[in-house]
Amino acid sequence: MDKLPSPSDLVPVVVDCLNDLGGRAHIKEIEKAAKAKLNLDSKLTSQIRMGKRTEFAYRLSWARTAAKAKGLITKDGASYWKIV
């Protein structure tokens, strides 16, 4: 893939990654799994949005928020998410 997916395109990826990771995972584990699943180049995923946060991490954050709004996932402690 030669460009980053939109947050809405990442929603099913987040859910798939959580399923692959046993139903519960830390945001860094989800990010690593999503990079691998999408076969994204590290040059793409390391682009900084602001401060130390990457654009990819930012988009995944919005994807998790959208998945939560759809009732697919929920927060499970600090920085952890799980399948509903």
Residue pairs with C-beta under 8 A, 6 or more apart in sequence:
1 38
1 39
1 40
1 41
1 44
2 41
2 44
3 44
4 40
4 44
4 45
4 47
4 55
4 56
4 59
5 13
5 38
5 59
6 59
7 59
7 60
7 62
7 63
7 66
8 63
8 66
10 34
10 59
10 60
10 62
10 63
11 63
11 66
11 67
11 70
11 72
13 34
13 37
13 38
13 63
14 30
14 34
14 60
14 63
14 64
14 67
14 73
14 81
15 67
15 72
15 73
15 83
16 37
17 25
17 30
17 33
17 34
17 37
18 24
18 25
18 30
18 73
18 81
18 82
18 83
19 83
20 33
20 37
21 29
21 30
21 33
23 82
23 83
24 76
24 80
24 81
24 82
24 83
25 33
25 80
25 81
25 82
26 79
26 80
27 57
27 60
27 61
27 64
27 79
27 80
27 81
28 79
30 60
30 64
30 81
31 56
31 57
31 60
34 40
34 56
34 60
35 42
35 45
35 56
40 56
44 56
45 54
45 56
46 54
46 56
47 54
47 55
47 56
48 54
48 55
49 55
49 57
49 58
64 73
64 81
67 73
68 74
68 75
71 84
72 83
72 84
73 81
73 82
73 83
73 84
74 81
74 82
74 84
75 81
76 82
